[in-house]
Amino acid sequence: MREYLTKEYHRKNGCEEQSMEFARRHQEQLKLLQQGQLVRSSALGHNGRVKVLFAGLTGEKEAYWMSAKTYRAIPLLANATVTHYRRIGRVIKAKSLDLYDPA
């Protein structure tokens, strides 16, 4: 049997810990979605500001503008909602859901 197929190998290399962290973040995201919150799903920078798309459990979507500084304040792997970003800085609802549309 190959060494990398064993639990011991994965534990030694941090895989099990990372897997548990992924499961924890997934459960946290599911909880937020079940509470009716929209969670960050994608983003694109536009000349110093960022358009961020948030999605809900049933597919609803909203887009918001914020500064790059506000966007970067929350780590990429963290579950982020519009409310989280509003605690950090100015957040403005975008007119379009298209990330490439500067409106």
N, C-alpha and C positions, 0 to 999 in steps of 0.2 A: 504494500500500500504506500502511496506517495505521502511524504511528510505533510505537504500542504493540505491534505484532505482530512487531517485529524483536528479534533477539538483543541488539543494541547497547542498545536501550531497557531491556530486562530486566536486563542487566548493570549499566547505569548506575544503576538503581533498586534493586539488591540482590536481585532475584528469583532469579538463578542461585545466588548464595551461600546464600540461604535454602532453596532446593530441595536443594542439596547437604547442608545441615545436616539437613533432614528425612530424607533418604535415610540419612545416618549414624545418626541416632537410630532409624530403623526397623530397620536392620541390627543395632544394639546390642540392641534389643528382641527381635528374632528369635533372636539368640544366647542371651539369657537364657532365653527360652521353650524353646529346644531343649535347654538344660541342665536342664530340668525345673523351673525357677523360675516362680513366679507373679508377674505384673507388675501394678502398680496400674492399675485400670481406671476406678474411680469413687469418689466420697466424698461424705459429707453430714455437716454439722455438727449436733451435738445439745448445746445448753447448755454450751459450752466444751470439749467433746471431739468427736472426729471418728470416724465409722465409715467405714473404707476397705475397698473391695472389690478383691481381687486375682484375676486370671484367668490360666489356663494355656493352653497350646497346644491342648489337646484339649477345652477348655471347662470344665475343673474350676475351681471358685471357692472362695475363703475370704474371710471378713470379719474385720477386726480393729479394736479400739478403740485410740485414742491421743489424747494431748492435741493441741490446736490448734497449740501451739508445735512439737511434734514433727512434725506433718503439714506445717506450713509451712516446715520446715527444708530440704525438698527441692523445687526448682522444679517447677511443674506440667508443664512439657514434658519433664522428665527422666524416664528410665525408672527406676522405683522398685520395689524388692522389700521384702518383710517384713524380710529381713536388713538392708537399708539402714536402715530405720526403727529396728530394734532397736539399731543402733549409736548412735542419736541419743537415744532415750528409751524409756520403758515402752510396750510393745505387748501387748495382751491379746486373745486370740481371742474373737470375738463368738459368741453362741449362735445367731444368725440371719443369713442372707445378705441379708435384706431391709434395704435402707438406711434405710427409714423406721421400722423396728422398733427401739425403744431397748434391746433385749436383746442 
